Amino acid sequence: MIARLTFLLLLCLTACAAPVPTLEETTSMPTIRYLALGDSYTIGESVDEPERWSMQLASLMESSPQIAKRFGGTEGGRVEVTIIARTGWTVDELWDGIQAQKINPPYDLVSLLIGVNNQYRGRDLEEYREQFIFLLNKSIEYAGGDANRVIVLSIPDWGVTPFASDRDSKKIADEINQYNAVNRAETEKAGAHYIDITPISREAVNDPSLIAGDGLHPSGKMYAEWAKLALPVALKILTAEP
């Protein structure tokens, strides 16, 4: 009798236990390693973590059927995001921040968005060029030496925000354009991808919902537009034949 009860108990426990994933199930979703480098625009100052543009891009990639098809899975892919960014960082401060972190290249995708604080502090444009080239080359290095796996975003125009209402918005726009001319030229020269999000940032002059509550940084809504713009490029990178 005791033996019969023990058998029935074991049978019940076996039936109620969660099924153990098979090897095929555990490997159906690839892990995509994404490194996002930048400043407040990458860390998402004044928005929740899921609203950061890099996190929204990761979410879009995870649900992409193109990623699933490329890796042979039934779903998209799991994106592991590493963010090295901080509000107020200039290019050289970003480099200091990178050196203070333990990163593990190569990454499948690297994004770089940096320079607004150089412009804000009135730094020399040629100094920015030199430092940007250095960090762009580092980004390529972190992408396994493959420039095709690097995305550079243009600097948004903060001159249209409420924060800048008492400042010379035309001067800010002109300087932002100069900085973007530098990072675009150097990105194209290196063979990396360039995404111009500056026009989207300037739409905030007529759409306050694109600005976060602090009156300066983008809202989750604006970041969503950046992510949508970056998605086709990211998918092209990640679905390319090795």
N, C-alpha and C positions, 0 to 999 in steps of 0.2 A: 504493500500500500504506500509506504513512504517513498519507495523507488518510483512508483507511478506519479506521485505528487511532485517529486523533484523533476521528473521528465517534463511534466506539463508546465511547471514554472519556467524551466529553461526554454521551452518552446515559445512561451508567451514573451519572454524577454527578447528572444531572437526576432520575433515578429514585430515587436514594438521599437526595436533599435533603428536608428537612422541608417539608411543604406550607405555603404562605403563607396565613394566615387571610384569608378574604374580609371585606369591610366588614360584611356581615351577621353573621358570626361574632364579629367584634371588638366589635360593638355589642349583642350579644344579652344580655350581662350588664350591667345598669345599675350605676353607682357611687353608693352611698348614703353621704353624708357625715354622720358622727355625732360630735358633740362631747360628751365626758363630763367634767363638772366636779365636783370634790370634795376628799376628804382620803384617809386611809389605806384607807377602804372602797372607794374608786374606783380607787386605784392598786394595790390588792390586796396590802397588806402581808402578808408571810409565805406567799404562794402564788406559783406560777409564772404568768407573763403570760397564758397561755391560760385560766387558772382565774379571772381577774378577772371580776366579774359583767358588766362592760361588754363584755369580749371574748367571754364566753359568749353574751351577748345578740346580739352581732354575728354569731357563728357560727350561731345559730338563725335569724336574719334571712336570712343568705346562703343557707340551705338551704330557705327557705320557698317552697312553690309559689304562695302568694298574691302574693308579690313578683314572681315570674316572670310570673304572669298579668297583674298590673297593668302591668308594663313591656313585655310582649310578648316576653319572652325564653324560651328553652328550659330555663333553670335559674333559680336565685334571683337574687340580686344581689350584687355585691361591695361590702362595707362597709368604708369607709375611716374608721378610728377615730382621733380625736385626743383624748388624755387630758391634762388639766391638773389634777393632783392631787398631794398630798404628805402623808405621814404627819405628823400633828400640826397641820395647818393649821386655823385658825379662819376665820370668814367673811371677815374683812378681809385675812387672809393669803392666802386664795384669790384675792381680787381683786388683790393685789400680784403673785401668781403669774401671773394672766391677763395683766396689763399687761406682764410680762416676756417673754411669748411672742408669736410672730408667728402670729396666727390669721387665717383667711380666710373670714369669713361671706359669704353665709348658709349654714347647715347644714340638712340635711333633718331632723335629729333632735338635740335637746340634752337631756342629763340633768343634774340637779343634786342632789347629796346632801352636805349640809354642816350642821355645827352641834354635833357631838358634842364637839369640843374647846372650844367656847364653854362647854358644860355642864360639862365636866371641869375647866376652869379657874375655874369659878364666876362666869362673866361674867353681866352683867345681862340678864334676859330681854327687856326692851324694847329694849336695844341690839341684841340678836340680831334682833328683829323688823325694826328699821330697816335693818340691814345685809343681812338676808335679802331684804327687798323690793327693795333696790338690786340685788342679784345676780340675783334672779329676773327683774327687768326687763332686765338685761343679757343673761340667757339668752334671753329672748324676742327681744331685738334680734339676737342671734346666729342665731336661727332665722328671720331675715328679717322680724321683727316679728309673727310668727304664734305666739301663745300655744299654739295647738293642737299645735304641734310640740315642745313642752317637757314633759318628764317630771320630776317631783320625787319623790324617794324619802324616806320617813320615816327618822329616825335610829334605828339599832338599839340595843338595850339591852345595854351591855357589863357591866352589873351582875350578869349571870348567869354570867359567865366565871370560870375559875379565878383570873385576875389580880385579880379583885375579891372574892375569897373572904374577905378580912379587912375588907371595907368594908360600909357600910350599903346593901344591895341595894334595899331598899324606897325609900330616899331617892333613889337613882340612878334607879330606875324612875319615881318621881313626877316628878322633874325632866325626864327624857326625855319623859314624857307631856306636860309643859307646853311643852317646846320643839316637840314634834310638833303640839300644838294650834295653835301659832303658824304653823308652816310649812304646815300643812294649810289653815288659814283663808286665809292670804295666797295660796296656790296656787289655791284655788278662786275667790277674788275676782278673780284675774288671768285666769282662764279656762284655766289649764294643767292638765295631768293629774297626779294624785296617786296614788302607789302605797305602800301601808302594808306595809312589810317587817318592822316591829317584832315582830309576833307570831311570825314565823319565827325571828327572832333569839332570842326567849325560849324556844324549844323546846330550845335548847342546854343548858338546866338538866337535861334528861333524856337528851340525846343528845350526848355528848362529841365525836362525829365531826363535828359542825357547827362545831367550833372548830379553828383552825390550831395548829400546833405551838408557837407562842409563848404559848398560853394566853389570848390576848386577842382576836385578830382572827378573822373568819370563815374557815372552810375553803373549798376549792373546792366542796365538797358544798353548803354553805349558799349560796354565791354562785350555784350552779346553780338553786336554788329562787327566788332573787331574779330571775334572768334569765327563768325560766319565767313568773313573775308579771308581769314587764314586757312579755313578748313580745306578748300580744294587744293591748295598748295601742300598742306600737310598730308593729305591723302595721296597726292601724286608722289610725294617723297616715300611714303611708307608702303605703297603698293608697287613701286618700281621693282623690276626683276633685279636680283643681286648680280 
